[in-house]
Amino acid sequence: LKAGGVAGVCVDLILFPLDTVKTRLQSPQGFRKAGGFRGIYAGVPSTAIGSFPNAAAFFITYENVKSVLPHGSSSYLSPATHMVAASLGEVVACLIRVPSEVVKQRAQVSPSSSTLRILSHTLYHEGIQGLYRGYKSTVLREIPFSLVQFPLWESLKDLWSWKQGHVVDSWQSAVCGAFAGGFAAAVTTPLDVAKTRIMLAKAGSSTASGNVLAALGGIWRTQGLSGLFAGVVPRMAAISLGGFIFLGTYEKTRQLLL
């Protein structure tokens, strides 16, 4: 819990400006109208509050599921174990992440409004379900992301450990995490764009209903391939650096605590 929480807070706060740029690039009104480079830390209180419990929930689930399923470097079931553990970890973590993400993204594209004002506005007009708008699309983004990132991260660590004859150090784990995160970020960007549009859509609109395929179809019809991959560069940069900080910090904190 502590290792996951510390890792989550470090990566979310350090890389917040890149996340803001990505969100504004993906927003329906466009980068300039969403705020451009102004108020780059808009929405950071929501992230600061949700980051620790979100990351802790993921790693508690991930490690516990991994421990009860068959795994090991020599087992052909190992990648499947990491996939199942990561997927279940994301489903649990999203219960905390989605409300934080909804408030954060709305603050990022409305830098003149405070986080507290956006939270109260959402609750007043949409109720608690408004904070969970985009839960399905977030899970549908996070599961494919985790199916790519975590087995790749674990495989790269195993390969590096085998090559050097001992378990990887925390910085080596961080390098593996950066590569795995960047690759997973690139291939799942269209799902991230759809999730952003759903969370930012006007209440009552067809996009706000949460249909991921409809959101993807709408983006494809109006903006084509470039629309589906809007914000891919800052997303890859943030998640590559995030993978380095997040997974490296997690390994280091875990080693210190254990």
Disulfide bonds with the S-S distance in Angstrom:
none
